[in-house]
Amino acid sequence: MNLMKIFTASLFLLFSHLLMAQTDFIGDPPHFPGHPRILLLKGEEEVIKTTIGGNVIWGKMHQAILDESDHISGLPPVERIKIGRRLLDKSREALRRLFFLSYAWRTTRDLKYLRRGEKEMLAIAAFSDWNPSHFLDVAEMTMALSIGYDWLYDDLSPASRSIIKQAIIEKGIRPSLDPRSNSNWLRAEHNWNQVCNAGMTYGALAIYEDDPALAKQVINRAIENVVYAMKAMGPDGNYPEGYGYWGYGTSFNVMLISALDKAFGKDFGLSEMPGFLKTAAFLENMTGPANQPFNFSDSHANGGIEPAMFWFAQKNADPSLLWVERSRLLTEVPQKHVNDRLLPAMMIWGKDIRIGNIRPPKATLWVGRGANPVALMRTSWTDSAAIYVGMKGGSAGINHAHMDVGAFVMDAGGVRWAMDLGAQDYESLESKGMQIFGRTQDAQRWTIFRYVNQAHNTLTINDQHQRVAGFAPITGASSSIDFMNAVTDLSEIYKGAVAKARRGIAIVDRQWVVVRDEIETGDTAAIVRWTLVTPAAVTVTDNRNAVLTQSGQRLMMRVDAPGEVVLRTWPTDPPPNSYDAPNPGTIRTGFELRLPARTKTSITVSLIPEKAATAANKNIGPLSSWKQDNLIK
């Protein structure tokens, strides 16, 4: 970095500090509400009670929350037991319990919920600390006690109020002012910023009248700094850390905005950040007809109801954003969702939405630019057997990213054929001394099987890892009904191994999928491995054809490429290292191809459901001929 860049960076940092010190977003509100003031003012629970009385679906969800609150009432309070360096599972359980119990108290006025919530808060307040060395733990614990303290405030004993309030201030808010605790989240461009600033804001709202100067400082700080994470969702709304961390970071971002709006009557422009209101469409399109998400990066293969989507549907005045949530509400028992610690928020944000009136989205292609661009396409929103493809470009240098640039997933016939192995439990690696969050090319992270390109549905060239410093944009897309497609340029990802690399994926005639790779070698030859990870059984019928079988269905895999191609399989289980997670019921299939120096080669792989086998004979031209009329501008 040259002196001018150093000077510019230093000047920006100084300006940011001065701005934070001088900005007074909330001022001195003339009519600050009394308790309860977080998310739901006094008396507003009556609207929820009216909703659950007149709607079977909401009534069942409400009852599930009460039943789970009864179950919680019989459990001992959470204890301060860390797993590795984290107290996070206890903080999350505390938030779940106190949100549920507080909701149950406000909607029923049954004293058992009040007393059990009070007992939980006093036990947590007695902890020596809330583990500020891993500040997510503090943030969620602070939010937990703040909701409980605020919603139960009028009926807590004065002694309990004093103890809980002091714990929120001394074990929650004040540690957040220490640079040793806040340096890795205050201005971060990832989920830690959203979660920690939300948690601290809840603490400040809860104790506002007791220390208004401190509360204002914390709330103003959150408004000033959460935008550093929110800007990562621009311009189109895709969340760089993927499906799972959308459910974490964005949900807490919405919790923050909703609480500010309720307390002050405005959100200080946060919801107007570029891309933020569009991010609901990203999440909705990330779930395929097989009811599984496109789980790239550190995400798991299972999805669930996202309460924040109800806030987005209201804010955008677009109930179609809830098509996936509607499906889950109609087909899954409410008890399946009671492990979601933010579930009561859905009852607040969704109380005016009639589930039966939700209609499917109109667009079947969604493209998002940004740090981790994606293209998400399907043949139908209403047909459970529809074809779905999710493809990503981006970079392995993003928080929680894998070396999965160019990877895709595919659904057809109601099952997932091309899959992502997903996240590995962090503690399973950290307990073995692994440093798993490095982002350099030689980081220990890239010794973990699930994280590298060899274990994803993308290319591996010369058996090398993808370049962490590279970036792959989505360069074109089309929603054409007979040839829906998207193209990404992978050249930077494989820089030094080949001169150029592009990948296009299309759904052809709404019946089958084609993956086309165009590669140009430089002065040296290259060995390209094409990989597909699948839960299906794979039978290689000849060098260029294989049959994948699962759930009584078959998918044909056909390779069209120059030179000698030999389709084969590679194991995923057992994985190569003792610290790798097992991957039962999965396998990799694909092939290797040697490309001479200074040549241009195209590789086309067709993935054809059995019922479309006779129709899949269309000639697929070069990527330059693929229509690109629907790339988001």
C-alpha positions as CSV (number, residue, x, y, z in Angstrom):
1,M,0.0,0.0,0.0
2,N,1.5,3.4,-1.0
3,L,1.6,6.5,1.2
4,M,-1.5,8.1,-0.5
5,K,-3.6,5.0,0.2
6,I,-2.4,4.9,3.8
7,F,-3.2,8.6,4.2
8,T,-6.7,8.1,2.6
9,A,-7.5,5.1,4.8
10,S,-6.4,6.9,7.9
11,L,-8.4,10.0,7.0
12,F,-11.5,7.9,6.4
13,L,-11.1,6.2,9.8
14,L,-10.6,9.5,11.5
15,F,-13.7,10.9,9.8
16,S,-15.7,7.9,10.8
17,H,-14.8,8.3,14.4
18,L,-15.6,12.0,14.4
19,L,-18.9,11.3,12.6
20,M,-19.9,8.7,15.1
21,A,-19.1,11.0,18.0
22,Q,-21.1,13.9,16.5
23,T,-24.1,12.2,14.9
24,D,-27.2,12.3,17.1
25,F,-29.9,10.3,15.2
26,I,-32.4,9.8,17.9
27,G,-31.9,13.2,19.7
28,D,-34.2,13.6,22.7
29,P,-37.5,11.9,21.6
30,P,-40.4,14.0,23.0
31,H,-42.7,11.0,23.5
32,F,-40.6,8.0,24.3
33,P,-42.9,5.1,25.1
34,G,-43.0,3.4,28.5
35,H,-42.7,-0.3,29.0
36,P,-43.3,-2.5,27.0
37,R,-41.7,-0.6,24.1
38,I,-39.7,-3.2,22.2
39,L,-41.4,-4.4,19.0
40,L,-44.9,-4.4,20.6
41,L,-46.3,-1.5,22.6
42,K,-48.7,-2.0,25.5
43,G,-52.0,-3.3,24.3
44,E,-50.9,-4.2,20.8
45,E,-51.0,-7.9,21.7
46,E,-54.8,-7.6,21.4
47,V,-54.4,-7.4,17.6
48,I,-52.5,-10.7,17.8
49,K,-55.2,-12.3,19.9
50,T,-57.8,-11.2,17.4
51,T,-55.8,-12.7,14.6
52,I,-55.3,-16.1,16.2
53,G,-58.9,-16.2,17.1
54,G,-60.0,-15.8,13.5
55,N,-57.4,-17.8,11.6
56,V,-56.7,-21.5,12.0
57,I,-53.0,-21.3,10.9
58,W,-52.1,-18.5,13.1
59,G,-54.1,-20.1,15.9
60,K,-52.1,-23.3,15.6
61,M,-48.8,-21.5,15.6
62,H,-49.8,-19.5,18.7
63,Q,-50.7,-22.7,20.5
64,A,-47.4,-24.3,19.5
65,I,-45.6,-21.3,21.1
66,L,-47.7,-21.7,24.3
67,D,-47.1,-25.5,24.4
68,E,-43.4,-24.9,24.0
69,S,-43.5,-22.3,26.7
70,D,-45.1,-24.9,29.0
71,H,-42.3,-27.3,28.2
72,I,-39.7,-24.6,28.9
73,S,-41.4,-23.9,32.2
74,G,-40.5,-27.4,33.4
75,L,-36.8,-27.0,32.5
76,P,-34.0,-25.7,34.8
77,P,-32.6,-22.3,33.8
78,V,-29.8,-22.2,31.3
79,E,-26.3,-22.5,32.8
80,R,-23.0,-20.8,31.9
81,I,-21.5,-23.8,30.1
82,K,-19.2,-23.0,27.2
83,I,-18.5,-25.2,24.2
84,G,-15.0,-24.4,23.2
85,R,-14.7,-20.6,23.0
86,R,-18.5,-20.1,22.7
87,L,-21.4,-19.6,25.0
88,L,-23.5,-19.0,22.0
89,D,-25.8,-22.0,22.2
90,K,-26.8,-20.9,25.7
91,S,-27.4,-17.3,24.6
92,R,-29.6,-18.6,21.8
93,E,-31.5,-20.8,24.1
94,A,-31.9,-17.9,26.5
95,L,-33.3,-15.8,23.7
96,R,-35.7,-18.5,22.6
97,R,-37.0,-19.1,26.1
98,L,-37.4,-15.5,27.1
99,F,-39.1,-14.5,23.8
100,F,-41.5,-17.4,24.0
101,L,-42.3,-16.9,27.7
102,S,-42.7,-13.2,27.4
103,Y,-45.0,-13.7,24.4
104,A,-47.0,-16.3,26.3
105,W,-47.3,-13.9,29.3
106,R,-48.5,-11.0,27.2
107,T,-51.1,-13.0,25.2
108,T,-52.5,-15.1,28.1
109,R,-51.5,-13.2,31.4
110,D,-50.9,-16.7,32.9
111,L,-48.6,-16.1,35.9
112,K,-46.6,-19.2,35.3
113,Y,-45.0,-17.6,32.3
114,L,-44.2,-14.4,34.2
115,R,-42.6,-16.3,37.1
116,R,-40.7,-18.7,34.8
117,G,-39.3,-15.8,32.7
118,E,-38.3,-13.9,35.9
119,K,-36.5,-17.0,37.2
120,E,-34.6,-17.4,33.9
121,M,-33.5,-13.8,33.8
122,L,-32.3,-13.8,37.4
123,A,-30.2,-17.0,36.7
124,I,-28.6,-15.4,33.7
125,A,-28.0,-12.1,35.5
126,A,-26.0,-14.1,38.0
127,F,-23.5,-15.4,35.4
128,S,-20.0,-14.1,35.9
129,D,-20.1,-12.6,32.4
130,W,-21.8,-13.3,29.0
131,N,-18.5,-14.2,27.3
132,P,-17.4,-10.9,25.7
133,S,-14.4,-12.6,24.0
134,H,-17.0,-14.0,21.6
135,F,-19.3,-11.1,21.4
136,L,-22.2,-12.7,19.6
137,D,-22.8,-14.5,22.9
138,V,-23.2,-11.2,24.7
139,A,-25.4,-9.7,21.9
140,E,-27.9,-12.5,21.9
141,M,-28.0,-12.8,25.7
142,T,-28.5,-9.0,26.0
143,M,-31.4,-9.2,23.5
144,A,-32.9,-12.1,25.5
145,L,-32.9,-10.3,28.8
146,S,-34.0,-7.0,27.2
147,I,-37.1,-8.5,25.7
148,G,-37.9,-10.3,29.0
149,Y,-37.2,-7.2,31.1
150,D,-39.2,-4.9,28.8
151,W,-42.2,-7.2,28.3
152,L,-42.5,-8.3,31.9
153,Y,-41.4,-5.0,33.4
154,D,-44.7,-3.9,35.0
155,D,-45.1,-7.2,36.8
156,L,-41.6,-7.9,38.0
157,S,-40.6,-7.3,41.6
158,P,-38.6,-4.1,42.1
159,A,-35.7,-6.3,43.3
160,S,-35.7,-8.4,40.2
161,R,-36.0,-5.3,38.0
162,S,-32.9,-3.8,39.6
163,I,-30.8,-7.0,39.2
164,I,-31.8,-7.6,35.6
165,K,-31.3,-4.0,34.6
166,Q,-27.8,-3.9,36.1
167,A,-26.9,-7.2,34.3
168,I,-28.1,-5.7,30.9
169,I,-25.9,-2.6,31.5
170,E,-22.8,-4.2,33.1
171,K,-22.6,-7.5,31.3
172,G,-24.2,-6.5,28.0
173,I,-23.9,-2.8,27.1
174,R,-20.7,-1.7,28.8
175,P,-18.5,-4.5,27.4
176,S,-19.6,-3.3,24.0
177,L,-17.8,0.0,24.6
178,D,-14.5,-1.7,25.0
179,P,-12.5,-1.7,21.8
180,R,-11.1,-5.1,22.7
181,S,-14.7,-6.4,22.5
182,N,-16.1,-4.4,19.6
183,S,-13.2,-4.2,17.2
184,N,-14.3,-7.3,15.2
185,W,-18.0,-6.4,14.8
186,L,-18.7,-2.7,15.1
187,R,-18.0,-1.9,11.5
188,A,-17.8,-5.4,10.1
189,E,-19.3,-6.1,6.7
190,H,-20.9,-9.4,7.8
191,N,-23.5,-10.9,10.3
192,W,-21.5,-10.0,13.4
193,N,-22.3,-6.3,12.9
194,Q,-26.0,-6.9,12.4
195,V,-26.4,-9.2,15.4
196,C,-24.2,-7.3,17.9
197,N,-25.6,-3.9,17.0
198,A,-29.1,-5.3,17.3
199,G,-28.4,-6.9,20.7
200,M,-26.9,-3.7,22.1
201,T,-29.8,-1.6,20.8
202,Y,-32.3,-3.8,22.6
203,G,-30.3,-3.4,25.8
204,A,-30.3,0.4,25.3
205,L,-34.1,0.4,24.6
206,A,-34.8,-1.7,27.7
207,I,-32.9,0.6,30.1
208,Y,-33.4,3.9,28.4
209,E,-35.1,5.8,31.2
210,D,-32.4,4.7,33.7
211,D,-29.4,5.9,31.7
212,P,-30.6,7.9,28.7
213,A,-27.1,9.2,27.8
214,L,-25.7,5.7,27.6
215,A,-28.8,4.4,25.8
216,K,-28.6,7.2,23.2
217,Q,-24.9,6.6,22.7
218,V,-25.5,2.9,21.9
219,I,-28.5,3.4,19.7
220,N,-26.8,6.2,17.7
221,R,-23.7,4.0,17.3
222,A,-25.8,1.1,16.0
223,I,-27.6,3.3,13.4
224,E,-24.3,4.7,12.3
225,N,-22.5,1.4,12.0
226,V,-25.0,-1.3,10.9
227,V,-24.9,0.2,7.4
228,Y,-21.4,-1.2,7.0
229,A,-23.0,-4.7,6.9
230,M,-26.1,-3.6,5.1
231,K,-24.2,-2.2,2.1
232,A,-23.0,-5.7,1.3
233,M,-26.5,-6.5,0.1
234,G,-26.4,-3.9,-2.6
235,P,-27.4,-3.4,-5.3
236,D,-29.8,-6.3,-5.8
237,G,-30.3,-7.9,-2.4
238,N,-28.3,-11.1,-2.5
239,Y,-26.6,-11.8,0.9
240,P,-22.9,-12.6,0.4
241,E,-22.7,-15.1,3.2
242,G,-25.5,-17.3,1.8
243,Y,-28.8,-18.7,2.9
244,G,-27.9,-19.7,6.5
245,Y,-26.3,-16.4,7.4
246,W,-29.1,-14.5,5.8
247,G,-31.3,-16.2,8.4
248,Y,-29.0,-14.9,11.1
249,G,-27.6,-11.5,10.0
250,T,-30.7,-10.2,8.1
251,S,-33.1,-11.4,10.8
252,F,-31.3,-9.5,13.5
253,N,-31.0,-6.5,11.1
254,V,-34.8,-6.6,10.8
255,M,-35.2,-7.0,14.6
256,L,-33.1,-3.8,14.9
257,I,-35.1,-1.8,12.4
258,S,-38.4,-3.0,13.7
259,A,-37.5,-2.0,17.3
260,L,-36.3,1.4,16.2
261,D,-39.4,2.0,14.2
262,K,-41.7,1.0,17.1
263,A,-39.8,3.1,19.7
264,F,-39.1,6.2,17.6
265,G,-41.7,6.1,14.8
266,K,-39.0,5.8,12.1
267,D,-36.0,3.7,11.2
268,F,-33.6,6.5,10.3
269,G,-33.4,5.5,6.7
270,L,-32.0,2.0,7.4
271,S,-34.6,0.2,5.4
272,E,-33.8,2.4,2.4
273,M,-30.2,1.1,2.1
274,P,-29.6,-0.1,-1.5
275,G,-30.6,-3.7,-1.9
276,F,-32.0,-4.2,1.6
277,L,-35.7,-4.5,0.8
278,K,-34.8,-6.5,-2.3
279,T,-33.1,-9.2,-0.2
280,A,-36.4,-10.9,0.6
281,A,-36.6,-11.9,-3.1
282,F,-33.1,-13.3,-2.9
283,L,-34.1,-15.6,0.0
284,E,-37.3,-16.7,-1.5
285,N,-35.6,-17.7,-4.7
286,M,-32.9,-19.6,-2.8
287,T,-35.3,-22.5,-2.0
288,G,-36.0,-25.0,-4.7
289,P,-39.0,-27.2,-5.4
290,A,-37.4,-30.0,-3.4
291,N,-37.9,-27.7,-0.4
292,Q,-34.1,-27.4,0.2
293,P,-32.1,-24.2,0.0
294,F,-29.1,-23.5,-2.3
295,N,-26.8,-23.9,0.7
296,F,-23.6,-22.5,-0.6
297,S,-20.9,-21.3,1.8
298,D,-21.3,-22.2,5.5
299,S,-25.0,-23.1,5.2
300,H,-26.8,-26.3,6.0
301,A,-29.1,-28.3,3.7
302,N,-32.3,-27.7,5.6
303,G,-34.5,-24.6,5.6
304,G,-37.3,-23.4,7.8
305,I,-39.7,-20.5,8.2
306,E,-38.0,-17.1,8.3
307,P,-40.0,-14.7,10.5
308,A,-38.2,-11.8,9.0
309,M,-39.8,-12.5,5.6
310,F,-43.2,-11.4,7.1
311,W,-41.6,-8.0,7.9
312,F,-40.3,-7.8,4.3
313,A,-43.7,-8.7,2.9
314,Q,-45.4,-6.0,4.9
315,K,-42.7,-3.4,4.1
316,N,-42.7,-4.2,0.4
317,A,-46.5,-4.6,0.3
318,D,-45.9,-7.9,-1.6
319,P,-47.4,-11.0,0.0
320,S,-45.9,-13.1,-2.8
321,L,-42.6,-12.9,-1.0
322,L,-44.1,-15.4,1.4
323,W,-44.8,-18.2,-1.1
324,V,-42.1,-20.5,0.5
325,E,-43.3,-19.5,4.1
326,R,-46.9,-20.3,3.0
327,S,-45.9,-23.7,1.8
328,R,-44.2,-24.5,5.1
329,L,-47.1,-23.2,7.2
330,L,-49.6,-25.3,5.2
331,T,-47.6,-28.5,5.0
332,E,-45.5,-28.6,8.2
333,V,-46.7,-29.1,11.7
334,P,-46.2,-25.9,13.8
335,Q,-44.1,-27.8,16.4
336,K,-41.4,-28.2,13.8
337,H,-40.7,-24.5,14.1
338,V,-40.5,-24.0,17.9
339,N,-36.7,-24.2,17.9
340,D,-36.6,-20.9,16.0
341,R,-35.8,-18.3,18.8
342,L,-37.4,-15.5,16.8
343,L,-40.7,-17.3,16.1
344,P,-42.8,-14.9,18.2
345,A,-41.7,-12.0,15.9
346,M,-43.6,-13.8,13.1
347,M,-46.8,-13.4,15.1
348,I,-46.1,-9.6,15.3
349,W,-45.0,-9.0,11.7
350,G,-47.5,-11.5,10.1
351,K,-50.6,-10.7,12.1
352,D,-52.2,-8.8,9.2
353,I,-51.3,-11.4,6.5
354,R,-53.9,-13.9,5.3
355,I,-51.9,-17.0,4.4
356,G,-54.6,-18.3,2.0
357,N,-54.5,-15.1,-0.1
358,I,-50.7,-15.4,-0.9
359,R,-50.1,-15.9,-4.6
360,P,-46.8,-17.2,-6.2
361,P,-44.2,-14.9,-7.5
362,K,-44.3,-14.1,-11.3
363,A,-40.6,-14.1,-12.2
364,T,-38.9,-17.5,-12.6
365,L,-35.4,-16.1,-12.9
366,W,-33.7,-14.0,-10.2
367,V,-30.2,-12.6,-10.7
368,G,-28.2,-10.7,-8.0
369,R,-24.9,-8.9,-8.4
370,G,-22.6,-7.9,-5.5
371,A,-19.8,-9.6,-3.8
372,N,-21.2,-13.1,-4.3
373,P,-23.5,-13.0,-7.4
374,V,-26.1,-15.6,-8.0
375,A,-28.5,-16.7,-10.6
376,L,-31.6,-18.7,-9.5
377,M,-34.0,-20.1,-12.1
378,R,-36.9,-22.5,-12.1
379,T,-39.6,-23.7,-14.5
380,S,-42.5,-23.2,-12.0
381,W,-43.3,-21.9,-8.5
382,T,-46.4,-24.2,-8.2
383,D,-45.2,-27.5,-9.6
384,S,-43.3,-29.5,-7.0
385,A,-41.6,-31.5,-9.8
386,A,-40.3,-28.4,-11.5
387,I,-36.7,-28.0,-12.5
388,Y,-34.6,-25.6,-10.4
389,V,-31.0,-24.5,-10.8
390,G,-29.1,-22.2,-8.5
391,M,-25.6,-21.1,-9.7
392,K,-23.1,-18.7,-8.1
393,G,-20.1,-16.7,-9.1
394,G,-18.3,-14.6,-6.6
395,S,-15.2,-15.2,-4.6
396,A,-13.7,-17.5,-1.9
397,G,-12.4,-14.5,-0.1
398,I,-15.8,-13.6,1.5
399,N,-16.7,-14.3,5.1
400,H,-17.8,-17.9,5.4
401,A,-17.2,-18.6,1.7
402,H,-16.1,-21.9,0.3
403,M,-14.1,-22.5,-2.9
404,D,-17.4,-23.0,-4.7
405,V,-17.2,-20.4,-7.4
406,G,-19.1,-21.6,-10.5
407,A,-21.0,-24.2,-8.4
408,F,-24.6,-25.1,-8.8
409,V,-27.5,-27.1,-7.4
410,M,-30.3,-28.7,-9.4
411,D,-33.8,-30.0,-8.5
412,A,-36.1,-32.0,-10.8
413,G,-39.0,-34.3,-10.0
414,G,-39.2,-33.1,-6.4
415,V,-35.6,-34.3,-5.5
416,R,-32.2,-32.7,-5.4
417,W,-29.8,-34.2,-7.9
418,A,-26.8,-31.8,-7.8
419,M,-26.2,-30.9,-4.2
420,D,-23.8,-29.0,-1.9
421,L,-22.3,-30.8,1.1
422,G,-22.7,-27.6,3.1
423,A,-21.2,-26.4,6.4
424,Q,-19.2,-28.4,8.9
425,D,-19.7,-27.7,12.6
426,Y,-17.1,-25.2,13.7
427,E,-16.4,-26.7,17.1
428,S,-15.7,-30.1,15.4
429,L,-12.8,-28.4,13.7
430,E,-11.7,-25.8,16.3
431,S,-11.5,-28.5,19.0
432,K,-8.8,-30.1,16.9
433,G,-6.8,-26.9,16.7
434,M,-7.9,-25.9,13.2
435,Q,-7.9,-22.2,12.3
436,I,-11.0,-22.2,10.1
437,F,-11.7,-18.6,9.2
438,G,-8.6,-17.6,7.3
439,R,-9.1,-16.0,3.9
440,T,-5.6,-16.2,2.4
441,Q,-4.6,-18.7,-0.3
442,D,-2.6,-20.8,2.2
443,A,-5.1,-20.6,5.0
444,Q,-5.7,-23.8,7.0
445,R,-9.4,-23.5,6.0
446,W,-8.5,-24.8,2.6
447,T,-7.4,-28.2,4.0
448,I,-11.0,-29.0,5.0
449,F,-12.7,-31.2,2.4
450,R,-16.1,-29.6,2.3
451,Y,-14.7,-26.1,1.8
452,V,-12.6,-26.7,-1.4
453,N,-13.5,-26.9,-5.1
454,Q,-12.8,-30.6,-5.3
455,A,-15.9,-31.2,-3.2
456,H,-18.2,-28.8,-5.1
457,N,-20.1,-28.8,-8.4
458,T,-17.5,-26.8,-10.2
459,L,-14.2,-27.1,-12.0
460,T,-10.8,-28.1,-10.6
461,I,-7.8,-27.3,-12.9
462,N,-4.5,-29.1,-12.4
463,D,-5.8,-30.3,-9.1
464,Q,-5.3,-26.8,-7.7
465,H,-7.5,-24.8,-5.4
466,Q,-9.5,-21.9,-6.8
467,R,-7.8,-18.5,-6.3
468,V,-9.1,-16.7,-3.2
469,A,-8.2,-13.3,-4.7
470,G,-10.3,-14.0,-7.9
471,F,-13.8,-12.8,-8.6
472,A,-16.4,-14.2,-11.0
473,P,-19.2,-11.9,-12.1
474,I,-22.4,-13.1,-13.7
475,T,-22.1,-11.6,-17.1
476,G,-25.4,-12.4,-18.6
477,A,-28.8,-14.0,-18.0
478,S,-32.1,-14.7,-19.9
479,S,-35.5,-15.6,-18.7
480,S,-36.5,-17.0,-22.1
481,I,-39.0,-19.7,-21.5
482,D,-37.3,-22.2,-23.9
483,F,-33.8,-21.4,-22.9
484,M,-33.5,-19.8,-19.4
485,N,-29.8,-19.3,-18.7
486,A,-27.1,-17.5,-16.9
487,V,-23.3,-17.1,-17.6
488,T,-20.4,-16.4,-15.2
489,D,-16.8,-15.6,-16.1
490,L,-14.5,-17.8,-14.0
491,S,-11.2,-16.5,-15.6
492,E,-9.9,-14.8,-12.5
493,I,-10.7,-17.8,-10.4
494,Y,-8.3,-20.0,-12.5
495,K,-5.8,-17.3,-13.4
496,G,-2.4,-18.9,-14.0
497,A,-3.9,-22.3,-14.8
498,V,-5.8,-21.3,-17.9
499,A,-6.2,-18.1,-19.9
500,K,-10.0,-17.9,-19.9
501,A,-12.9,-19.9,-18.4
502,R,-16.6,-19.3,-18.6
503,R,-19.5,-21.3,-17.4
504,G,-23.1,-21.1,-18.6
505,I,-26.1,-23.1,-17.2
506,A,-29.5,-23.3,-18.9
507,I,-32.8,-24.9,-18.5
508,V,-33.8,-26.1,-22.0
509,D,-37.4,-26.2,-23.2
510,R,-38.4,-26.4,-19.5
511,Q,-37.3,-30.1,-19.5
512,W,-33.6,-30.5,-18.9
513,V,-30.4,-28.8,-17.9
514,V,-27.2,-28.1,-19.7
515,V,-23.9,-27.0,-18.2
516,R,-21.5,-25.5,-20.7
517,D,-17.8,-24.7,-19.9
518,E,-15.6,-22.8,-22.4
519,I,-11.9,-22.9,-21.6
520,E,-8.9,-21.4,-23.3
521,T,-5.5,-22.6,-22.3
522,G,-2.4,-20.5,-22.2
523,D,1.2,-21.6,-22.9
524,T,0.8,-24.8,-20.9
525,A,-1.5,-27.7,-21.0
526,A,-4.2,-28.1,-18.3
527,I,-6.1,-31.0,-16.8
528,V,-9.7,-30.1,-16.0
529,R,-11.8,-32.0,-13.6
530,W,-15.6,-31.6,-13.9
531,T,-17.4,-32.6,-10.7
532,L,-21.0,-33.2,-9.6
533,V,-21.8,-34.1,-6.0
534,T,-25.1,-36.0,-5.6
535,P,-27.1,-38.1,-3.2
536,A,-28.1,-40.4,-6.0
537,A,-26.7,-43.8,-6.9
538,V,-24.5,-43.4,-10.0
539,T,-24.1,-46.0,-12.7
540,V,-21.6,-45.2,-15.4
541,T,-22.9,-46.8,-18.6
542,D,-20.0,-45.8,-20.9
543,N,-17.3,-43.2,-21.0
544,R,-19.7,-40.3,-21.7
545,N,-22.9,-41.4,-20.1
546,A,-24.1,-42.2,-16.6
547,V,-27.5,-42.8,-14.9
548,L,-28.3,-41.3,-11.5
549,T,-31.0,-43.0,-9.6
550,Q,-32.9,-41.9,-6.4
551,S,-36.5,-41.9,-5.1
552,G,-37.6,-44.2,-8.0
553,Q,-36.4,-41.6,-10.6
554,R,-33.6,-41.5,-13.0
555,L,-31.5,-38.6,-14.3
556,M,-29.3,-39.1,-17.4
557,M,-25.9,-37.4,-17.5
558,R,-24.4,-37.0,-21.0
559,V,-21.0,-35.5,-21.8
560,D,-20.1,-33.8,-25.0
561,A,-16.4,-32.8,-25.1
562,P,-13.4,-33.2,-27.4
563,G,-10.7,-35.8,-26.7
564,E,-10.7,-38.7,-24.4
565,V,-13.4,-38.5,-21.6
566,V,-13.9,-41.2,-19.0
567,L,-16.8,-40.7,-16.7
568,R,-16.2,-42.0,-13.2
569,T,-17.0,-41.5,-9.5
570,W,-15.0,-40.4,-6.5
571,P,-15.9,-41.1,-2.9
572,T,-17.1,-38.4,-0.5
573,D,-17.2,-40.7,2.5
574,P,-15.0,-41.4,4.3
575,P,-13.5,-38.0,3.7
576,P,-9.7,-37.6,3.3
577,N,-8.8,-36.2,6.8
578,S,-9.6,-37.2,10.3
579,Y,-11.1,-33.8,11.1
580,D,-13.4,-33.8,8.1
581,A,-17.1,-34.4,8.7
582,P,-18.5,-37.6,7.2
583,N,-20.7,-37.4,4.1
584,P,-22.9,-40.5,4.2
585,G,-25.2,-41.1,1.3
586,T,-23.3,-38.9,-1.2
587,I,-20.9,-39.4,-4.0
588,R,-19.0,-37.4,-6.6
589,T,-19.2,-38.1,-10.3
590,G,-17.6,-36.5,-13.3
591,F,-14.5,-36.7,-15.5
592,E,-11.1,-35.3,-16.2
593,L,-10.0,-33.9,-19.5
594,R,-6.5,-33.0,-20.7
595,L,-6.4,-29.7,-22.7
596,P,-3.4,-29.0,-24.9
597,A,-1.6,-25.6,-24.6
598,R,-3.1,-22.7,-26.6
599,T,-6.4,-24.3,-27.4
600,K,-10.0,-23.3,-27.1
601,T,-12.3,-26.1,-25.8
602,S,-16.0,-26.3,-24.9
603,I,-17.4,-29.0,-22.6
604,T,-21.1,-29.6,-22.4
605,V,-22.8,-31.7,-19.8
606,S,-26.5,-32.4,-20.1
607,L,-28.6,-33.4,-17.1
608,I,-31.8,-35.0,-18.4
609,P,-34.7,-36.3,-16.3
610,E,-35.8,-39.7,-17.7
611,K,-39.1,-38.4,-19.0
612,A,-37.3,-35.8,-21.2
613,A,-34.7,-38.3,-22.6
614,T,-36.2,-38.3,-26.1
615,A,-36.5,-34.6,-26.2
616,A,-33.0,-33.7,-25.2
617,N,-31.4,-33.4,-28.5
618,K,-31.2,-29.7,-29.1
619,N,-27.8,-28.4,-30.3
620,I,-26.3,-26.1,-27.7
621,G,-24.3,-23.3,-29.3
622,P,-21.4,-21.3,-27.8
623,L,-22.0,-19.1,-24.8
624,S,-21.7,-16.0,-27.0
625,S,-24.9,-17.1,-28.7
626,W,-26.9,-17.5,-25.5
627,K,-29.4,-14.7,-25.2
628,Q,-28.6,-12.3,-22.4
629,D,-31.6,-10.1,-22.2
630,N,-32.5,-10.2,-18.6
631,L,-29.4,-9.4,-16.6
632,I,-30.3,-7.0,-13.9
633,K,-29.0,-3.6,-14.8
